[in-house]
Amino acid sequence: MRLDGKVALITGGARGIGAAIAKRFVDDGAKIVISDIQADLLDEGVKNLKSGMAMACPGDVTKWEDVQKMVDATVSFGGKIDILVNNAGIDPGGSIVDIDIALWKKILDVNLNGPFYCMRAAIPHMIKQGGGSIVSIASLAGVRCLPSMPAYCSSKGGLMQLARQAALEYGPKGIRSNIVAPGATRTEMLVNAMAGLSKVIQKDAFEVLTGDVPLRRAATPDEITGAVSFLASDDASFINGAFLLVDGGAAIVDVSGAAVAKAGAGWGV
């Protein structure tokens, strides 16, 4: 019961990694408020969790008034807010010269402004109670570039810096801020994004996506949750401003070396 007695707000908690984090937190003893724009999925998710341990609070992280409502609901539900998990995100594509400007703004609004609003609303409560833990769900795309994904990559890179800034400024107040960066994960969002490629190549696009990953597969959402629970907990009491990759080793792969390996040769052969 690593999170026993803790109270958490999880954004984007209706499905995918967010829903998996919600289940893990309850299993680990936390009371949670789950927020998402998909109210129907939120209600269903809460029904599947231990009674009295979870509450749904529909809302849009791009709207300051909604974010205030989420944080207030968490404090009302649990009496405090120990943990904030910035998970809500979207990943539409489009190159720099082709992406619609409104879409560019929307991606940054959800993926970067949303976590900023959540921190802005939650941190004063954490200061008053003597501390707290913020875990922001970034991406391997925050440190690597993906073709035709400039908005997503930029927003996740920005989120990483925002999380570090919070670690620097509010560490003296007992507030820790850390980052979990998943690699390819079989969420509904990524499966839908890969559907077109799967159709073109007539096989599971994840085989291509993870062909150079040392573990040779994508993660499941449940495999991300342990890192989040750890960083949120007192087990990580002296970890602040850290960046934890949960990517199956993808970040260690050199693209040139991967190309040589695919050609059936070793380096220098």
C-alpha positions, 0 to 999 in steps of 0.5 A, a space after each residue: 500500500 505504497 500510497 496509503 493515505 494519499 489523495 491524488 488528482 489524475 487528469 486524462 484518467 478515462 482511458 489508456 495510461 490515465 485509467 491504468 494509473 487510476 487503478 494502480 493508485 487505488 490498488 496502492 491505497 490512494 483516494 483519487 479524483 479522475 478528470 477527463 473531458 469524456 464524462 461517460 467513460 469517467 463514470 464507468 471507470 469509477 464504478 470499476 474501482 473500489 467503492 469510496 476510493 475514487 470520484 469522477 470530475 469531468 473537465 477540460 484542462 485547457 480551461 482554467 475554471 475547469 482546472 480549479 474545479 478539479 483541484 477543489 473537488 480533490 481537496 473536498 473529496 480527500 481533505 487535501 491534495 498530495 499528488 497531481 498526475 499530469 496525464 491528459 494529452 493528445 497527439 495529432 500529427 502534421 508537419 511544420 508547414 502543413 499543420 493547421 495553426 488552430 490544431 498546433 495551438 490546441 495540441 500545445 494547449 492540452 499538452 503544455 498549458 493544461 499541466 501548467 494550469 493544474 500546477 498553478 491550481 494545485 501547488 498553493 494547496 500543497 504549500 499550505 499542507 507542507 508538501 506534495 508530489 507532481 508527476 507529469 507524463 511526458 514522452 520519449 518524443 520529448 527528447 527525440 523527434 518524430 516525423 510530422 509530429 512537431 507540435 506533440 514533440 514540442 509540447 512534451 519537451 516543454 512539459 519536461 522543462 515545466 516539470 523541472 522548473 516546478 521542481 526547482 521553484 517549489 522543492 524548498 516548499 517540500 513539493 517534488 516534481 518529476 517526469 515519466 516518459 513512456 515510449 510506444 505504449 499500446 493505448 487506444 490513442 496510439 493504436 488509432 494513430 497507427 491504424 493507417 500505417 497498419 492498413 498500408 503495410 498490411 500488418 501490425 504497425 507496432 512491429 515496425 514501430 518497435 523493431 529497433 526497441 531492445 525489448 522488441 515490443 510496445 508497453 502496456 498501459 499497466 507497465 507505465 503505472 509502477 514508475 508513476 506510483 513510485 515517483 508519487 510516493 514517499 519511497 521517492 522522497 529525495 527524487 526531484 526534477 528527475 526524468 524517468 524513461 519507460 521505453 523498453 530501451 528505445 532511447 539507447 538505440 543509435 539510428 545508424 547502428 540500427 540501420 547497420 543491424 537491419 542490413 545484417 551486419 555488425 558495426 565496422 564489418 
